[in-house]
Amino acid sequence: HGAGLPEAMARLVADVRTAHPEMQLEVVLNGDPSVLPDDGARAIFRVLQTLIQNVLRHADASRCSIQLRVDEACAELSVEDNGRGFEVDAVVRGMGMREMSGRAALVGGTIAIDSSPGHGTFVSFTIPR
């Protein structure tokens, strides 16, 4: 189950902080990830990896906020940065975007992206519990 998810997230964030000390990373966990099934926890972690890679590669951000909320109905991962943003409709769906959409579909989840040039990016990945 998702019991190992907080530790995996902590390791990932620690690695990013070591490799990119200029990036301020904030992580907030609400709820109990151990109630998540393995495939859901794995999907959340893989999407988080992709989102962090996107922030580091494309956003030119100095801050990134990561939140995982688990309640009775769903789990929601949100990642927000203060980077350059982009025109969501104009971005060609690259490998990372296709991969995240595929992971969402496999676990019955959804991905929502809110971004605009000059205003950072907010991505939400929600899966049913």
C-alpha beads as a LAMMPS data file, in Angstrom:
LAMMPS data file: protein, C-alpha beads

129 atoms
128 bonds

1 atom types
1 bond types

-500.0 500.0 xlo xhi
-500.0 500.0 ylo yhi
-500.0 500.0 zlo zhi

Masses

1 110.0

Atoms # bond

1 1 1 0.000 0.000 0.000
2 1 1 0.961 3.671 0.116
3 1 1 2.774 3.386 3.451
4 1 1 6.141 3.918 1.741
5 1 1 4.985 6.956 -0.234
6 1 1 5.979 9.646 2.320
7 1 1 9.483 8.174 2.613
8 1 1 9.876 7.939 -1.159
9 1 1 8.701 11.538 -1.531
10 1 1 11.123 12.667 1.195
11 1 1 14.045 10.938 -0.566
12 1 1 13.115 12.527 -3.896
13 1 1 12.850 16.002 -2.352
14 1 1 16.153 15.524 -0.493
15 1 1 17.849 14.544 -3.769
16 1 1 16.440 17.624 -5.512
17 1 1 17.519 19.890 -2.642
18 1 1 21.052 18.473 -2.834
19 1 1 21.292 18.820 -6.626
20 1 1 19.481 22.197 -6.780
21 1 1 20.110 24.093 -3.533
22 1 1 18.808 27.297 -5.144
23 1 1 15.304 25.772 -5.383
24 1 1 13.048 26.312 -2.377
25 1 1 10.921 23.203 -1.965
26 1 1 7.947 23.027 0.357
27 1 1 6.234 19.705 1.047
28 1 1 2.897 19.355 2.849
29 1 1 1.248 16.025 3.608
30 1 1 -2.402 15.925 4.744
31 1 1 -4.008 12.595 5.542
32 1 1 -2.749 9.028 5.583
33 1 1 -1.146 7.766 2.352
34 1 1 -0.970 4.222 3.767
35 1 1 -4.653 3.757 2.831
36 1 1 -3.795 4.075 -0.875
37 1 1 -3.475 0.958 -3.022
38 1 1 -0.034 0.206 -4.430
39 1 1 -0.917 1.248 -7.978
40 1 1 -2.299 4.583 -6.766
41 1 1 0.739 5.323 -4.592
42 1 1 3.065 4.355 -7.444
43 1 1 1.173 6.596 -9.886
44 1 1 1.379 9.538 -7.479
45 1 1 5.117 9.069 -7.027
46 1 1 5.813 8.724 -10.770
47 1 1 3.721 11.801 -11.583
48 1 1 5.564 13.725 -8.851
49 1 1 8.909 12.712 -10.377
50 1 1 7.777 13.913 -13.809
51 1 1 6.408 17.195 -12.460
52 1 1 9.609 17.961 -10.544
53 1 1 11.675 17.171 -13.642
54 1 1 9.487 19.542 -15.654
55 1 1 9.912 22.315 -13.068
56 1 1 13.695 21.860 -13.059
57 1 1 14.013 21.625 -16.862
58 1 1 11.518 24.184 -18.080
59 1 1 10.145 26.497 -15.410
60 1 1 13.183 28.532 -14.328
61 1 1 11.468 28.611 -10.922
62 1 1 12.949 29.492 -7.538
63 1 1 10.087 27.957 -5.521
64 1 1 8.086 24.769 -5.791
65 1 1 5.303 23.687 -3.463
66 1 1 4.258 20.041 -3.284
67 1 1 1.117 18.950 -1.477
68 1 1 -0.384 15.508 -1.044
69 1 1 -3.873 15.360 0.433
70 1 1 -5.581 12.053 1.168
71 1 1 -9.181 11.925 2.392
72 1 1 -12.077 9.441 2.361
73 1 1 -12.841 10.013 -1.305
74 1 1 -9.571 10.671 -3.091
75 1 1 -5.898 11.489 -3.066
76 1 1 -4.717 14.723 -4.653
77 1 1 -1.135 15.605 -5.484
78 1 1 -0.578 19.244 -6.352
79 1 1 2.628 20.862 -7.508
80 1 1 2.913 24.613 -7.932
81 1 1 5.900 26.662 -9.052
82 1 1 6.670 30.349 -9.497
83 1 1 8.392 29.830 -12.827
84 1 1 7.906 31.234 -16.287
85 1 1 4.631 29.409 -16.959
86 1 1 3.386 28.471 -20.403
87 1 1 0.361 28.570 -22.662
88 1 1 -1.280 25.237 -21.816
89 1 1 -3.116 24.868 -25.138
90 1 1 -0.010 25.696 -27.160
91 1 1 2.323 23.167 -25.565
92 1 1 2.850 20.019 -27.571
93 1 1 2.126 17.079 -25.344
94 1 1 5.638 15.799 -24.709
95 1 1 6.638 12.442 -23.291
96 1 1 6.178 13.642 -19.710
97 1 1 2.647 14.873 -20.348
98 1 1 1.658 11.692 -22.198
99 1 1 3.178 9.562 -19.457
100 1 1 1.282 11.428 -16.720
101 1 1 -1.998 11.217 -18.644
102 1 1 -1.458 7.493 -19.140
103 1 1 -0.756 6.953 -15.448
104 1 1 -3.863 8.927 -14.534
105 1 1 -6.009 6.823 -16.876
106 1 1 -4.666 3.567 -15.418
107 1 1 -5.803 4.473 -11.898
108 1 1 -9.013 6.302 -12.850
109 1 1 -7.499 9.687 -12.102
110 1 1 -7.380 13.121 -13.651
111 1 1 -4.721 15.727 -14.291
112 1 1 -5.496 19.442 -14.381
113 1 1 -2.949 22.072 -15.447
114 1 1 -3.264 25.786 -14.826
115 1 1 -0.521 27.973 -16.264
116 1 1 0.049 31.092 -18.290
117 1 1 3.201 32.815 -19.478
118 1 1 4.857 34.755 -16.679
119 1 1 2.633 33.342 -13.925
120 1 1 4.004 29.940 -12.907
121 1 1 2.252 26.605 -13.112
122 1 1 -0.159 24.631 -10.931
123 1 1 -0.751 20.937 -11.644
124 1 1 -3.219 18.757 -9.798
125 1 1 -3.307 14.956 -10.054
126 1 1 -6.347 13.381 -8.394
127 1 1 -7.156 9.694 -7.996
128 1 1 -10.116 8.012 -6.323
129 1 1 -9.309 6.139 -3.136

Bonds

1 1 1 2
2 1 2 3
3 1 3 4
4 1 4 5
5 1 5 6
6 1 6 7
7 1 7 8
8 1 8 9
9 1 9 10
10 1 10 11
11 1 11 12
12 1 12 13
13 1 13 14
14 1 14 15
15 1 15 16
16 1 16 17
17 1 17 18
18 1 18 19
19 1 19 20
20 1 20 21
21 1 21 22
22 1 22 23
23 1 23 24
24 1 24 25
25 1 25 26
26 1 26 27
27 1 27 28
28 1 28 29
29 1 29 30
30 1 30 31
31 1 31 32
32 1 32 33
33 1 33 34
34 1 34 35
35 1 35 36
36 1 36 37
37 1 37 38
38 1 38 39
39 1 39 40
40 1 40 41
41 1 41 42
42 1 42 43
43 1 43 44
44 1 44 45
45 1 45 46
46 1 46 47
47 1 47 48
48 1 48 49
49 1 49 50
50 1 50 51
51 1 51 52
52 1 52 53
53 1 53 54
54 1 54 55
55 1 55 56
56 1 56 57
57 1 57 58
58 1 58 59
59 1 59 60
60 1 60 61
61 1 61 62
62 1 62 63
63 1 63 64
64 1 64 65
65 1 65 66
66 1 66 67
67 1 67 68
68 1 68 69
69 1 69 70
70 1 70 71
71 1 71 72
72 1 72 73
73 1 73 74
74 1 74 75
75 1 75 76
76 1 76 77
77 1 77 78
78 1 78 79
79 1 79 80
80 1 80 81
81 1 81 82
82 1 82 83
83 1 83 84
84 1 84 85
85 1 85 86
86 1 86 87
87 1 87 88
88 1 88 89
89 1 89 90
90 1 90 91
91 1 91 92
92 1 92 93
93 1 93 94
94 1 94 95
95 1 95 96
96 1 96 97
97 1 97 98
98 1 98 99
99 1 99 100
100 1 100 101
101 1 101 102
102 1 102 103
103 1 103 104
104 1 104 105
105 1 105 106
106 1 106 107
107 1 107 108
108 1 108 109
109 1 109 110
110 1 110 111
111 1 111 112
112 1 112 113
113 1 113 114
114 1 114 115
115 1 115 116
116 1 116 117
117 1 117 118
118 1 118 119
119 1 119 120
120 1 120 121
121 1 121 122
122 1 122 123
123 1 123 124
124 1 124 125
125 1 125 126
126 1 126 127
127 1 127 128
128 1 128 129
